[in-house]
Amino acid sequence: SALATSVNMNSGGWKAGPAATEIERRSIAWIAELIGFPVNCGGLFLGGGTIANFSALLVALKNHNNYNATGDGLQTGSNVKFLVYMSDHEGHISIEKAAEMANLGSNSVRRVASNEDLTMNVQVLEEMILADKEAGHIPYCVVAQVGSINVGVVDPLEEIARICQAHQLWFHADGACGAFGAMLPEKKHLFRGLEKADSVTLDPHKWLYIPYECGCLLVKHPEKLRHTFSIAAPYLKGTLPTDYAGQDYFEYGPQMSRGFNALKVWMSIKYHGKEGYQKLLRQNIQCAVHLDGLVRSSADFVPMHQPELFIYSFRFVPASLQNQDAELINHDLDQLNQKITDEIMASGFAFIMTSKVKGRVVIRLSICSHRTTLQDIEQVFSRLASIGNRLFAAH
């Protein structure tokens, strides 16, 4: 990041930053190759998952059945309701924010019922699409979670791809948290169908350990990116001919002026390589699995799921309360779990947040640092147990 800042190259267009744009192009191809996505795809680096998801939804909208939203925007049709689908539990809030930014409104995001394991129920998805079409609406995009924010689940990608193809919908894979797990052979079964997505978002600043900020968008057909974002002005192109004209990223994304984000990605991939990253990803997953083991072996903690990637959520529930009426004590337990997390955060011992899984407040660990060890996990778990027991005794 410091090196890129010192160069201060604008990677918005090739003439302003030829080296930056070429390095970005190469880095995008490497990322696609790492996760098994077509290497001839289009793509670019953005600020993070929200702007990447926004860009993906916009590409999906402007390429849906040749709908022309460039000139007249959403005023092209009257009373047109374009709909996006994602899971009701693990769908990320950035999709709703992206829908609002695209002036579709958050109500355009349809929440699809989840299975018991919190993956999207594809039968319900297809039923909703058919019902919405019958009602005169225009379904145009399905968003699959590829490593969800609370429990790290991957939606049934092959089934979603089949439904999208059958109904001519854009298939977007939100892999901000987990798509890089596709580079692990032992996890390939989770990611079957990812290569069929029309677009994929990933966050290198999460599971590639890249410094902030660095989100990424891949689009299978580069021309669809250009169809969405292409602009023309004489001061962007200049008038003098050149022997070579490279890629102008202002034609493929929402920004014109852009920092040299690609350099830190290019250097990191060059340094670690595929095998180096696989080792680090496995280390994170091992930590999550180890934490799950600690939770299941403790009388005072309750697991909420089986970890597959690096995110793990669980609850502190004292053994003396586990056989009591859950509805009577759940509110107090929610408050207790929040207080435990607040205290360990305030102490500076560990950065931990709460979330909600199946309506209950949970302690959530996102283990995506390359420096986290099994010993770190044990120390954090021990501290959580100590705080929990003390707060419960005082209560």
KOLVEXRO-542642 format. One record per residue (C-alpha): residue in one letter; x, y, z. Coordinates in pm, whole numbers, padded with zeros to 5 digits, always signed. Last residue first. Layout:
BEGIN
aXYZ/...
//
This chain:
BEGIN
h-02653-01201+03795/a-02310-01195+03959/a-02271-01569+03896/f-02368-01521+03531/l-02121-01237+03485/r-01837-01441+03640/n-01920-01755+03441/g-01935-01563+03116/i-01612-01372+03175/s-01423-01693+03252/a-01574-01879+02958/l-01489-01596+02718/r-01133-01582+02854/s-01087-01957+02805/f-01222-01933+02451/v-00983-01648+02370/q-00685-01837+02510/e-00776-02157+02326/i-00822-01972+01997/d-00487-01798+02034/q-00322-02134+02104/l-00475-02275+01786/t-00304-01994+01597/t-00413-01665+01438/r-00137-01494+01236/h-00287-01527+00887/s-00594-01343+01013/c-00931-01463+00887/i-01087-01613+01199/s-01422-01434+01209/l-01554-01521+01553/r-01921-01468+01637/i-02075-01480+01983/v-02446-01529+01928/v-02764-01331+01989/r-03068-01545+01903/g-03316-01508+01617/k-03203-01810+01419/v-02846-01678+01425/k-02793-01319+01537/s-02460-01137+01555/t-02202-01055+01817/m-01856-00920+01756/i-01508-01022+01866/f-01179-00830+01859/a-00965-00992+02127/f-00787-00895+02449/g-00852-00522+02413/s-01042-00517+02743/a-01336-00339+02579/m-01372-00624+02328/i-01365-00892+02597/e-01625-00697+02790/d-01857-00629+02498/t-01853-00994+02397/i-01950-01115+02743/k-02215-00842+02771/q-02373-00944+02441/n-02381-01309+02543/l-02549-01213+02871/q-02807-00994+02699/d-02905-01274+02464/l-02909-01515+02755/d-03156-01292+02939/h-03382-01287+02635/n-03347-01663+02591/i-03450-01744+02949/l-03830-01771+02934/e-03843-01895+02577/a-03589-02168+02646/d-03788-02328+02928/q-03517-02487+03143/n-03293-02778+03058/q-02997-02567+02945/l-03009-02325+03234/s-02783-02503+03485/a-02532-02577+03207/p-02470-02207+03151/v-02552-02102+02793/f-02272-01912+02616/r-02361-01916+02251/f-02190-02006+01921/s-02092-01860+01583/y-01796-01961+01362/i-01652-01802+01049/f-01338-01944+00885/l-01480-02211+00650/e-01692-02522+00704/p-01792-02478+01068/q-02073-02699+01203/h-02357-02485+01335/m-02502-02305+01638/p-02279-02461+01902/v-02382-02435+02272/f-02148-02336+02555/d-02157-02404+02928/a-02094-02779+02946/s-01786-02748+02729/s-01675-03023+02490/r-01894-02890+02208/v-01753-02537+02241/l-01391-02657+02250/g-01448-02875+01944/d-01608-02586+01756/l-01304-02375+01842/h-01078-02642+01695/v-01286-02648+01377/a-01258-02269+01349/c-00881-02282+01408/q-00842-02557+01149/i-01031-02340+00902/n-00788-02053+00960/q-00483-02281+00921/r-00631-02433+00606/l-00659-02085+00457/l-00294-02017+00542/k-00168-02339+00382/q-00382-02286+00072/y-00242-01935+00042/g+00113-02063+00035/e+00024-02335-00214/k-00138-02085-00452/g+00150-01840-00442/h+00253-01660-00126/y+00489-01396-00269/k+00348-01350-00620/i-00005-01356-00479/s+00088-01090-00225/m+00270-00872-00480/w-00021-00878-00727/v-00276-00806-00455/k-00074-00516-00313/l-00023-00374-00663/a-00388-00407-00767/n-00511-00132-00538/f-00337+00141-00741/g-00596+00406-00662/r-00882+00491-00894/s-01008+00804-01067/m-01294+00711-01299/q-01496+00486-01073/p-01814+00288-01145/g-01651+00002-01336/y-01561-00135-01679/e-01511+00169-01904/f-01333+00361-01625/y-01099+00061-01625/d-00944+00160-01956/q-00771-00152-02081/g-00462-00108-02294/a-00397+00090-02609/y-00074+00018-02788/d+00118+00205-03056/t-00042+00529-02947/p-00253+00786-03133/l-00265+01145-03006/t-00618+01273-02942/g-00681+01217-02574/k-00899+00937-02442/l-01047+01072-02121/y-01044+01438-02226/p-01246+01352-02538/a-01538+01209-02339/a-01712+00872-02363/i-01859+00644-02100/s-01894+00266-02064/f-02025+00143-01729/t-02297-00113-01800/h-02214-00225-02153/r-01849-00238-02047/l-01927-00479-01768/k-02135-00688-02007/e-01842-00688-02250/p-01627-00858-01987/h-01841-01177-01993/k-01788-01385-01679/v-01793-01088-01444/l-01549-01081-01152/l-01577-00814-00883/c-01315-00747-00617/g-01289-00570-00283/c-00971-00416-00148/e-00942-00149+00118/y-00783-00242+00341/p-00463-00447+00363/i-00469-00787+00183/y-00506-01099+00400/l-00631-01304+00102/w-00937-01403+00304/k-01068-01064+00407/h-00898-00775+00228/p-00913-00988-00088/d-01292-00948-00068/l-01474-01145-00335/t-01772-01077-00561/v-01872-01320-00834/s-02062-01261-01156/d-02246-01464-01420/a-02211-01773-01200/k-02148-02109-01371/e-01793-02139-01233/l-01940-02135-00883/g-02137-02449-00970/r-01948-02681-00737/f-01820-02465-00450/l-01896-02681-00147/h-01765-02999-00310/k-01435-02822-00380/k-01356-02796-00009/e-01088-03067+00005/p-00928-02927-00310/l-00880-02583-00148/m-00886-02298-00403/a-01263-02269-00361/g-01203-02129-00014/f-01136-01798-00189/a-01513-01765-00226/g-01567-01730+00149/c-01637-01387+00287/a-01697-01169-00017/g-01831-01466-00210/d-02161-01314-00316/a-02235-01528-00623/h-02455-01357-00882/f-02668-01559-01125/w-02851-01331-01369/l-03194-01468-01459/q-03302-01641-01779/h-03569-01854-01606/a-03416-02195-01684/q-03063-02060-01661/c-03128-01901-01323/i-03288-02220-01195/r-02994-02435-01308/a-02740-02194-01159/i-02929-02201-00828/e-02916-02580-00830/e-02544-02580-00904/l-02474-02320-00636/p-02647-02486-00341/d-02573-02200-00095/v-02237-02192+00081/v-02248-02155+00458/g-02000-01945+00656/v-02205-01921+00975/n-02279-01553+01025/i-02148-01373+00713/s-02211-01642+00454/g-01942-01833+00265/v-02062-01827-00093/q-02409-01675-00052/a-02613-01693-00371/v-02773-01383-00520/v-03048-01440-00777/c-03112-01172-01039/y-03375-01054-01286/p-03726-01123-01159/i-03963-00892-01346/h-04306-00849-01187/g-04639-00922-01355/a-04797-01124-01075/e-04737-01446-01270/k-04369-01356-01288/d-04365-01308-00911/a-04533-01645-00855/l-04287-01825-01083/i-03989-01664-00914/m-04127-01741-00569/e-04182-02109-00654/e-03830-02132-00791/l-03681-01990-00472/v-03900-02211-00252/q-03755-02518-00425/v-03406-02367-00396/n-03417-02345-00016/m-03114-02124+00050/t-02860-02259+00299/l-02924-02204+00670/d-02859-02569+00774/e-03232-02604+00850/n-03313-02483+00499/s-03366-02117+00427/a-03669-01928+00300/v-03605-01680+00017/r-03598-01307+00093/r-03698-01091-00203/v-03487-00780-00257/s-03704-00528-00443/n-03821-00399-00106/s-03474-00247-00060/g-03554+00005-00331/l-03462-00027-00698/n-03285+00306-00695/a-02949+00137-00773/m-02822+00266-00438/e-03126+00111-00267/a-03062-00224-00435/a-02695-00203-00330/k-02801-00138+00029/e-03027-00442+00017/i-02743-00651-00123/s-02505-00509+00139/i-02737-00654+00405/h-02599-01002+00335/g-02832-01296+00275/e-02777-01545+00556/h-03128-01572+00698/d-03382-01489+00429/s-03172-01621+00142/m-03136-01405-00168/y-03357-01296-00459/v-03356-00976-00665/l-03668-00827-00824/f-03734-00560-01085/k-04070-00389-01044/v-04179-00192-01349/n-04465+00047-01284/s-04393+00231-01608/g-04090+00140-01813/t-03785+00342-01917/q-03814+00551-01600/l-03567+00315-01430/g-03281+00497-01595/d-03372+00698-01905/g-03040+00688-02084/t-02854+00394-01936/a-03145+00177-01825/n-03186-00010-02154/y-03321-00359-02082/n-03139-00591-02321/n-03307-00895-02164/h-03130-00823-01838/n-02793-00668-01917/k-02855-00336-01745/l-02998-00503-01437/a-02724-00767-01398/v-02450-00508-01445/l-02619-00290-01183/l-02651-00582-00944/a-02280-00662-00991/s-02174-00301-00936/f-02374-00284-00614/n-02223-00614-00500/a-01873-00476-00561/i-01961-00148-00389/t-02081-00345-00087/g-01802-00604-00088/g-01515-00359-00073/g-01342-00058-00227/l-01320-00194-00580/f-01082-00411-00779/l-01171-00508-01133/g-01326-00779-01345/g-01371-00935-01684/c-01354-01306-01745/n-01093-01478-01961/v-00972-01677-01660/p-01305-01861-01629/f-01367-01917-01254/g-01187-02200-01073/i-01120-02010-00750/l-00745-01961-00800/e-00781-01908-01177/a-01024-01619-01127/i-00787-01464-00873/w-00496-01498-01115/a-00694-01340-01400/i-00785-01044-01178/s-00419-01005-01081/r-00311-00994-01448/r-00563-00724-01537/e-00470-00528-01227/i-00100-00543-01312/e-00178-00424-01666/t-00392-00138-01534/a-00126-00023-01288/a+00155-00040-01544/p-00041+00166-01796/g-00151+00429-01545/a-00273+00756-01695/k-00282+00623-02051/w-00450+00300-01940/g-00738+00460-01756/g-00867+00458-01401/s-00543+00318-01262/n-00426+00659-01142/m-00066+00615-01023/n+00045+00768-00694/v+00388+00598-00705/s+00434+00669-00334/t+00082+00545-00263/a+00145+00216-00443/l+00462+00163-00239/a+00282+00239+00088/s+00000+00000+00000/
//
